[in-house]
Amino acid sequence: MKLTTCLWFNGNAREAASFYTSIFPDSSMQNNWIAPTDTPGNKQGEEIVVNFRIFGQDFIGLNGGPQFPHSEAVSFQIPCSNQDEIDRYWNLLTADGGQESQCGWLKDKFGISWQITSPEMMKYLGGPDPEGSKRATEAMMRMRKIDLQIMKDAYFG
């Protein structure tokens, strides 16, 4: 059994799914569901559901309407292996109306929240030197996009 994440959109589920599958590995568009009759949120012939996969995980894009906008209460974390990956995903997801936040968090143009991080961060945030960890944490708190070199430099003082 696998969990599938359902993301509620206001009529642009296909656009979002196409965007995500174009930038993330192990991604593909799957099948869809067209309304066979009028429903509370869709007219007959409109696309209700778009199934897609990103990073090998199944998602449903539901064209549900404006009732339930996305919030920061749910986010997706992308554990990048290096600074180039961090920069790439950050730039792609903040483009065309995305919004930068703090400490590696952002909201893309569809309102979905992401955390662009790296396992390397924990060497500095949770390292054996408490003072170094404090400095690395303080450095991270001033960041929008994560900069691993700045965190490393802060940790080692």
N, C-alpha and C positions, 0 to 999 in steps of 0.2 A: 504494500500500500504506500502511495506517495501523496503528499499534500500538494494541492494546486492553489496558487495565489490568484484571487480574483480582484482585479483593479477596476473600479467604477469610473467611467468617463462620461463626459457630456457630449456624446456624438462623435468623438474623435479617437475611438479605440483603435481603428485600423491605422490611422496616422501614427499613433504612439507605438503600436506593435511594429510597424515598418521601421520606425526610427530605432527602436531598441534592437531589433534583429539585424540592423545594418551596422551597429557599432560593437556589439558584444559577441565573443566567440561562442561556438556550440549553440547557435541560435537559428531558428527557422520559423516561418509562418506555418500554421497548421490549418485546420478547417475552420469554417465559420457557421453561424446559424442566422438565417434570414427569417424575419417574422412572416409566418404563413397567413397571419391575420393581424388585425390591429391588437395591440397589447397596451397596458397602461402607459408604457414609456416609448413605444415605437408604433409606427404605422406599418401596415402590410407591405412587404417588400424591402423594408429597411433592415440593415444589419444589426442584430442584437448583440451577438457574441463573436469575438475574434479570438481564436486559440493560437497561442504562440509559445515559443520556448526561447529562453535566454540563459546562458551559462548552463545549459542542460536541464534547467528547471522549467516546469510547465506553468503557464500563466493563462488566465482568461481576461480579456479586455471586454468589459460589459458596457455597452452604450445605454446607460441607465438614466441619464438626464442630469440636471443641475442640483438635485437635492442633497447629494453627499460629496462635497469637495474633499480633495486630499488634504492631509495635514502632516505635520512633523511627528505626530504620534506613532506613525509607522514609516520606517525607512529601510532601504536596502543598502547593505555594506559591501563595497567592492574592495577586497584585500589585494592591493597591487604589489607586485614583486619589486618594483623600483620606482625612482622618481619619474622616469619617462612615462611609465604607465599612469602614474598619478596625474601628471600633466595632461596626457592624452584624454583620459576619461573626464577630468575636470573641464577641459576646454570644450569637449563635445557636449557635455551635459549642461554647461552653463550658456552655451550658444543660443542665439535666437530667442531670447526672453527668459533663459534660466536665471536663477538668483543665487549668488554666493551667500553663504552664511559663515559660521565660525567653526574652527577646529576640524576642517575637512568635510563639513556638511554643506549641501547645496540642494536646491529645488530645481528640477528641470522645467522646460517650457510647458509641460503637461501638469505640473504641480506635484509630481512624485519626488519625495525626498530621498537623497542618497548620502552615504558616508563614503568618501574616497579615502581609504586608509592603507596601511601597510603593516604586515606583521613585524617589520623592523622597528616600528614605533615603540613596541613593548620593551625592546632592549633599553630604551631611554626612559620611558614612562614608568616602567616597573623594574628597572635594573637594580643591581645590588647596592649601588651608592645612593643613599637617600637624598643627599644634597644635589647630586647630579639629576636624579629623578625630579626633584622639585624645580630645578632650573629648566629642564626639558619640558615639564608641564607648563611652567610659566611662559616659555617660548611658544608652545603650541596654542595657548590661550590667546595669544596676539595674532595668530594666523587665521586666514580664511582657508586657502589651499594649503595642504600639508607640504612642508619643505623638510625632507629628511635630513639634509646637511645641517640646517639651522638647529634642528632638534639634537643631532649628534654633537655639534659644537657646543650647544648649551649643556648637554649632559657631561661632557668631558671638561667643561669649564675653560 
